[in-house]
């Protein structure tokens, strides 16, 4: 079977007849509207209408015809200038509906393009998976063999294109049209279409790279068009995407037909390597919100590490560990947030305004936050602030300590038949006011961030014990301020995890009954968090003690040995292959 002929069809003002009212019919109407057509939907009065299609009908974007399909509709619902014949028909009833076969046969007889959903044999045309960027249109079809694959291929192709390539196509088209008009006006050339005007040109003419001499007057007349054709043929797409509107005017003002090729003269000529090369490497000011993870620099994402190396100024949270800050190049200015109790909001405002001023001065600003910027990191507020002032941030995720710290402490937040839920919450609300604590759910693991400075009151609110829990024995009666369904038993296991993934990591394993006393005796080592739930005892228990303290972090030394061994095995494998080839 020969491949289908792919064409770009101007559908402005055309009438598209859609049979059906389901989600696919809604999608067909949307596509028709995008290309400037006028969709008309045939659906019975009592038919169920897809909600998106119904909105378009109510807004008068789509005309609904409340009746069943009739043969005469194909020749009566179209435009008057084409004898009321519809321009295209989309059947969304499926291949098994007898009406689909009937409509397909009628349309083929009348030479009306028809598309039937899930029935390639009934279609005279298919819908392409398209990418649009201004005048640039990219369409992919699998000829009905696999529409999902066509969509993926289209995404892969589109993602490989440089930004603003559509605008570059538009600008190059403007240059080409104006050069052609000027050449025809100056040289009184025949009124012919510009050369290579079709997108389906398979190759260049034999004289495409032929030297143009001063004596060759006919060739000299088309020198500028040929120069532009060579630009489109040979220049990297990223370089083409750097052309601006000012370049269009400069080119047309600077180059006459008697002048040499633009790349043969001064290095400052329009569209020269030096001009566009410097422009493509010029980075506009922008801001990055990045998470630095729980603390160990090995847990940084590659994207955040690149941001640290390329930023021209870094604004870091106070709790970002020194091991991460050590990665910052010496040339890069760093400002640490001056946050302390009672000054958090003022320090936050200061950081925002320092970042804004740096952006206005042309800097690449990295706002380096601990953990993940959107998980109790005020990242959303900072995003809104910078976007309000015209700088939309790039947000890079970080490994949150809420989930990684339990891992380093051998605590699985979920474990089959023990815990099936994870709740992450803060113990410190806005203005320092504690939020309402969660009620007790036996199969839930709760991770409290920013909790250790008010641990005593948090535990009291969870358990419903009004007095200091560190002085209450397990057999003493408790005064509960919550219902029995909501209060947490004091025997529930918990763990205080401090400086997770850092060399001085510490884990205090205990229960809600003894956690306050444990921290009071062992001291605090911020930053830290509290994990509460039965999962705390799944892999490691207390063995009859009130609490157990574990010091240090094993690190990732084993990975280095593994990487080395893998490299050695790979090298041996390569040598063996080389030996085999030699013996052959």
N, C-alpha and C positions, 0 to 999 in steps of 0.2 A: 504493500500500500504506500503510495507516495506521500511525502509530508505535506501538511496543510500550508497554504499561502498565508503568511502573516502580513497584515496591513495595518496602518494607522488610519482609522476611519473618523472623519469629522461628523459628529452626531448632533451638532448644535441645532436645536429646534425640531429634531426628529421626534416622531411619536413611537414610543416603545410600549407594546401591549404585553402586560404581565398576566398570566393565567394562574390564579391561586392567591392565597392570603397568608401563607405561613412565613416562617423566619427567612427562608430562602427568597420568597417573593419580596420581603422587606429589603434584603440585601441587593436584589436586582434593581429595585427602585432607587436605592441609595446610589448605586453605580451609575444608573441612568442620569440622575440629577447631577452627579459630579461632572459628567461630560456634556452637560447642557441640553439633554434630551427631556422630553415631556412624557413621563410614565403614566399609563392608564391601567388600572387594575380591574379585572373582571372577577367578581366574587358574589355569590348569592347573598340575599338580604340577611339570612340567618347564619352566615358563615362566621367562624371564629377568626378574628383579625389579630395578627401579631401586634404586640403593644407598640413597637417602634414604627411599624407601618401605619397603625391607627393614628399616631401623633402626626405623621406627615399628611395623612388624609384630612385630619381636622385642621391643619395649618394651610390647607389648599395647595400644598406642594405636589401632591399626588391626587389624581382624579380617580374616584372609585365608581364603577358601574355595577349596580346591584342587579345582576341577572346571570343566567347561565350563558356559556359561550354558544354563539351561533356562527355558522359559516360566513354569513354576510359581514361579521364584525371586522374581518381582515380587510375588506374593501370599503368600509364606511367610517371607521374611527380614525383614519389617518389625516394627513395634511391635504388641504384643498389643492395645493400646487402640484401634487403628485396623484391627483384623482382620488383622494381620500383613502389611498392604500397605506396601511401601517408600514413603518420602516423596518421594524424588527419585532419578533415575538419571543417571549421567554415563558416557557411552560414549566411550572414548579410542582407538578402533580406526581412526578415519578414515572419510571419506565413501565410499571404494571398497570397504570390507569389507561383504559382504552382511548380516552380522549387525547392522551398524549400522542399516540400513533396517528389518530385522525388529524389533529392539528398539524403535525409534522408533514403529513402527506399533502394537506391543503397548501401549506406554505411553500413547499417545494414546487408544486404545480404553478403557483403564482409568482415564484422566484422571490419570495420574501425570506430573508434570513431568519432562521429559527434555532432556538437552543432549548433542549429538553433536559431537565436535571437527571443525572445518573443514567443517561441513555445516549452514549456517543453515536450509535448507529442512527438515531433519530435527529441528530443535529446537523445543520449545515455550517455552523460555526461554533466555536467554543470560547469561553471567557478566559482570558489570560490572567495569571497572577502578576500584578503590575506594581512597579515602583515609580513614583512621580516626583520630580524635582524641577519645578518650573517647566521649561520646554522639553526637558529630558524625560523620556518615557522608556522604561525597560519592562518588557513583558516576557513571561516564561510560560510555556505550555508543555504538558506531557501528552497531548493529543487524547485526553480522556483516560490515560492509563494510570495516573496517580496524582490527583490534584494536591494532596498534602505534600508530596515531594516537590511539586512545582513551587509551592509557597516557600519551602525551605531553601530551594535553589535561589529563588528570587531574593530572599533575605541575605544569603551568603554573598551574592553578587553585589547587592546594594551596600552591604557593610564594608566591602573592599574599596568603595569609591571615596575620594577625598571630600571633605565638607565643601559646600558652595559650588560643586561642579555644575549644577543646574544654572546658576547665575553666570558661570563662565561660558556655558553654551550660549546663553542669551547674548552676552557681550560679544563673543566671537561672531555670532550671527549678525549683530549690528555692524561690526567692522566689515564683514564680508559684503553686506548689502551696500554700504556706503562706498566702499572701494569700487564695487561693480558699477554703481551709478556714476561715480566720478570718472572712471575709465571710459565708460560709454559716452559721457558728455564731452570729455576732452578730446577723445580720439574718433568720435563719431562712428563708433562701432555698430554693427547690426544689432537690432533689438532682439537678442537671443537671451535665453535663460542663463544664469551664471553656471559655469562648469561645475560638475559634480554636485548638482543641486539635490540629488536623491540620496537618501540615507542607505540605500542598498547597493552603493557602488562597491564592486568586488575588489578592485585594484586601481592603481594609478596608471595614467597614460605612459607610453614609452618615453616621452620627453619630460617626465615629471622632474627628474634631477639633471636635465640637460643644462649646460652653461648658457647663460643669456649674455650675448655680446652687444656692444653699442650698435654694431652694424645690422643686427637682427631686429629690425624695427617692429615686426609683427609680434615677436616674442616679448620685446620690451614693453609693449602695450599691456600685456597681462602679467607683468612682473609681480605686482603687489598681490594679485589673487593667488599666484603660484607660491609666493612667500607665505601667505596665510595658510594655504593648503599644506605646506611643509610643516608649519607650526602644529597644525592639528594632527599631522601624521606622526611626528617624531617627538614632540615635547612630552615629558612626563605629565600625567594628569594632575598631580599635585601642583606643578608649576603653572599649568593652565588655570587652575582654580584660584591662583593669586592675582589674576588680572582684575583690575578695578574699572569703574566707570571713567575715572580720570584718564586711565591708560587709553581708553577708546578715543577720546578727544585728542590726546597727545599724539597717538600714532597717526591719526588722519591729518593732523596739522603738520607733523614733522616729516612725513615721507611723501614725496611726490614721485611720479613715475620715473623721473630721471635719477633719483637717488639710489644709493646702493642698498643692499640687504641690511636690515636693522641690526643684525648681529655682527656685521663686518666693520662697523665704525667705532665710535666712542663707547667705552665701557659703561657710560651713563645713558646710552640710547634707550628709548622706551622698549620694554620687554627684553632687555639684555639680561644675561646671566647674573650680573652683579646686582642689578636692581631687583629682579624678582627673587633671586636667591636670598638677599638680605631681608626682603619682605616676608618670605615664607618662614624664615627663622625668627622673625620678630614676634614675640609673645605678648599678647595684650594682658593687662592686669586682671587677675582673677583670684578667687579665694577658694581654698580647699578646706573642708571640714573632715578631719581624719581621726580615726580611733587608733590608739597605740597599743591596744590589747591589755592583758592583765599586768604586764610588767617586763617579762623577759623579751629582749629584742629579737630573739629567734621566732617569736610569735607575731611579729609584724607582718602584715600583708606586703607583697612585693610592690603593690601600688603605693602604699603609704611610705615604704622605704624610698621609692623613687621621688615621692613628693618631698621627703625630708632632704634629699640630695639636691633638688632643683629649686626649692622655694628661695625667695630672696629675703624673706623675713618670716620668723616662726613665733607664734604666740602659743605658749604651752600652759596646760593646767599645772597647778602646784604639785599634784600627785603623780605626774608622769615621772617614772624612775630615772635615775641618773644614767643607767645603762642605755636607755633609749636616747636620752639627751646627748650622750657621747657620740652618737652617730651623726649629729649635726655638723656640717663642715664649719671650720673656724671662720670662714668668711661671712657666714650667715648670722645676722643679728637675731638674738633670742630674747623674748620677754616672758617671764613667768608670772602667772596670775597671782596677785597679792591678796589671796583669799584667806581670811581667818574669821573665827566666830564673830558675827555682828557686822562683817564687812563684805559678805559674799556678793550681795547685789551691786554694791559700789564697784567692787573689783571686776565684776562681769561687765558693767557698763564701760569701765575703763578699757578693757580688752577689746570690746566691740568698736569703740571710737578710735583706738590705736590702729586696729585692722582697717577701718574705713579710710583713715587718713593715708595709710600705706597704699591702699588700692588707688586712691586719687593721685598718689605720687608715682604710680606705674609699677608697683611691686606685685609679685606673686606671693600671696599671703597664705601660709599654712597655719590653720587653727588646729593644734595638736591636742587631742583630748584623750583621757584615759579610757580604756575599755572601748565601748562602741559609742559614737557621738549621739545616737538617737535613744539610747537606753539610760535614762536619768543623767544625761550629759548636757541637757539644754541645747542640743543640736538643732532641734526644730525651731527654737526661738532665734538662734543665730542665723539660721537659714532665712527666716522671715525678715530679720533685720537687714541683712546684706541684699536680699532681693528687693526690698523696699527702696534701697538706695541705688539700684541699678546694677548690682553685681550678683548674678545667680550662682551660688556655690556649687562646686563639685563635692559630693559626699562620698567618702571612702569608709567602708565598714571596718570595725575592729572586733577582735575576739573579746566578748564580754566576760568579765570575771564572774558574773552571775552563773555562768554555765561551765567555764573552764576551771575556776577555783575548786569546785567540788570534784572535778576530775582529778586534779593534782593531789587532792586529799583522799582519793580512793572512795569517793561518795558518788554512786550513780543516781542522779536525780530521779530517774525512772527505773523500776526493776519489776519484772513480771511477778505478779501475785503479791507485790508489796506496795508499790506506788505507781500510779498511772497518770498523775497530773503534776505539773510544775507551775508554781506561782512566783513571779518576781515582783517584789514591791519595795518601797522605800520606807524607812522608819523616820525620815525627816522630811516634812512637807515644806510648803512655801512659808517664808518668814520663820522657819524653825518650828512651826506648829506640827505636832505628830498627827499623821493621818489615822483614820479608823483602822485598827488591826483586823486581819482576816479571821474568820471563824475557823474552827477546827474541822478538818476533813481527814479522816484516817488514812486515805490513800494518796495524800497530797504532800509533796515536798515544797516547802516555802523558803525562798532565798530573800533575806532582808539586806538591802544595801544601805549604807550610811546609818548603821544601827548601833555601833559599839559605844558611841558617846552618850547614848541614852538607853543602855541595855537594861538597867534595872526597871525603869518605867515601862519599857516595851514588854519585858517578860511578865510584869504584873498585869498589864492590859491583856496579854494573851491568855494567861492562866486564870485571871479573875481574882488574884490574891492582892489585897490592898496593902499588906505590909511587905517589907523586904523579904523576898523569897529565899535569900541566902540564910536567913535565920529560922526558916520553917523546916521541920523534919518531915520525912515522908509519911509519918503516921499521924501528924497533927491535923486537926480539922481545918479546912480552908474556907475563907470567906470569899465567895464568888460574886462578882458583879454582873456576870453574864449567865445565860441559861446553860443548863448542862449540855445541851446540844452544841453550843458555840465555844465553850471554854476548852483550853488545851490541857491535857493531863500533864502534871509536872514530871512524869516519868518518860515523856517523849524524848527520844535522843535528839541531840543537836550538836553543832560544831561551829567554832569560831575559826574562820580561815583568814589569815593575815599575810599580806605581801605575797600573794600567790604567784608562783613561777619565778620568784626572785631567790637569790642564794640564801637570804635570811627568812624564807617562808616559815610560818609556824601554824600548826593546827592544834586546837584545843578541843578534844572530844569529851562530851559530857552530856547532861540532860538539862531540861529547863529548870529543874530543881536546883542545880548546882552551878549553872553557867555564870551567874552574877558573881558568886564567890570565887569561881575559878579565874575570871578576868581581873577581879580586884587583887587576887594574890599574885597572879602571873604578870600583871601589867598589860598595857595596850601597845600594839605595834601597827599603827595605821599605814596604809589603808587596809581595812578588813571588812568582812561581812559575816552574817549569821545564817546558817543553814539549819532548818528545823524539819524533822520528819523521820519516819521509820527507816528511810533509805540510808540514814547516817550510820546504821549498825549492820548493813547488809554485808559489807566486806571486812569491816574492822569493828570489834566490840570493845567494851570498857573492861571486861574481865573482872567485874566486881569492884572497880575503883570509882571514886566520885568523878574524877576527870583524868585524862591522859594528855600529855603534851608531846608533840612531835616537832622536832626542829629540822630545818634545812630542806633544800629542794634538790632532787637527784639530777636534774638537768637533762640535757640531751646528748651526753657524751657517747652513749651507745649508738646514736645515729651516725656520728662521725665514723666510727669503726665500720658500721654497715655500709656507708657510702664508699669507704675505701675498699672494702671487700668486693663490693659490686663493681667498682672500677677495675679491680684486678681481674675479676672473672670476665668482664667484658673484654679486657685487653688480651687475656688468654684465648678467649673465643676468636678474637680477630686474628691472633697469631696462628691459631689452628687452621682457620680458613685460608690464610695466606699460604700455609704449608701445603694444604690440599691442592691449591691452585698450582704451586710450584711443582709438585709431584706429577700432576697431570701433564 
